[in-house]
Amino acid sequence: MRNITNPKCESAQQLQSVINMKSARLNYLQKLQKVNATNFQALATEFGGESFTSTSQTQSPPPFYRAGDPIVTYFPKWSVISLLRQPAGVGAGGLCAKSNPAGFLESKSTTCARFFKNLADSCTSDPALDAASYYNFTVLKVPRGMSDLQNMEFQVPVTPVSQAGSPVLAGNTCQNVVSQVIYEIETNGTFGIQKVSVSFGQTNLTVEPGTSLQQDFIIHFRAFQQSTAASLTGSRSGNPGYIVGKPLLVLTGDIRHSMTLLQSQGDGTCSVKRHEVQFGVNAISGCKLRLCTVLPAVLYQFPWRSRYCGHI
């Protein structure tokens, strides 16, 4: 469409519009070429290019947890996978943010606050106040357990240390409100989480406008202690493998202990106390071992002692 001025009507400033219906090129319209089986390959060669469509790749979960990894939980009742949460305070008021995940092997404590507009309604409906919401799930020993949620060998139940009652509204008091949550998690290297227990601190709140509650969340990690005689009495040297500076472990029979070297005392003779060998740390040790009184007795125990007796 274009506008032209009629010379005869300049005084009236009239404009006339002329529309050319047959000029497709002027309107930037092109007649598209039809694509069929005959010309498809030729057009694909001329105009084809690489596709930018991303293909979704399903990644398998890692075989074991690493330090700092989020801990995977599973709710069998709803068949839902989630993460173990450790609520933390955010903002100037330190309000509880439940999205904060707990990190594997990261023992820490957090504190946050909750405010209630109507505690009478929240007392029995808010899961953050109910102890059961902190253990009504299982923890996956290792992340690869997500690929087989029906296999109970990958799941560890969360066991309450003692019985914790549910919140109850009695008059103007909300009883059995959770004020502290303590998780104790035992791990065993690449075998993952072996045991999880939880204990609670509870308090009573008065139902009144603007009621607030401070909650503490604590997570402790420690090495899993096996109930066998061959279990280690000390801490593991690594998780997994060895850590530089940690004892080098050895096995004598069915007894596990750390490797040691003889070391000298003040006069150069061997000390009863031995030097502990540490992984990644070079060590040189030497001492004087007195055998004058011991060696003859040892030699006399052999059947050929009569031949060499005179040379001792």
Secondary structure, DSSP 8 states (H G I E B T S, - for coil): -EEEE-GGGGGGT-EEEE--TT-TTTTT--------TTTHHHHHHHH---------------SS--TT-B-EEEETTTTEEEE-B--EEETTTTEEETT-B-BTT--EEEEEEEEES-HHHHHHH-GGG-GGGGTSSEEESSGGGGG-TT-GGGEEEEEESS-----EEETTEEEEEEEEEEEEEEE-GGG-EEEEEEEEEEEEEE--TTEEEEEEEEEEEEE---SSTTS-SS--S-SSS--TTSB-EEEETTEEEE-EE--B-TTSBB-SS-EE-BTT-------B---TTTHHHHHTTSTTHHHHGGG-
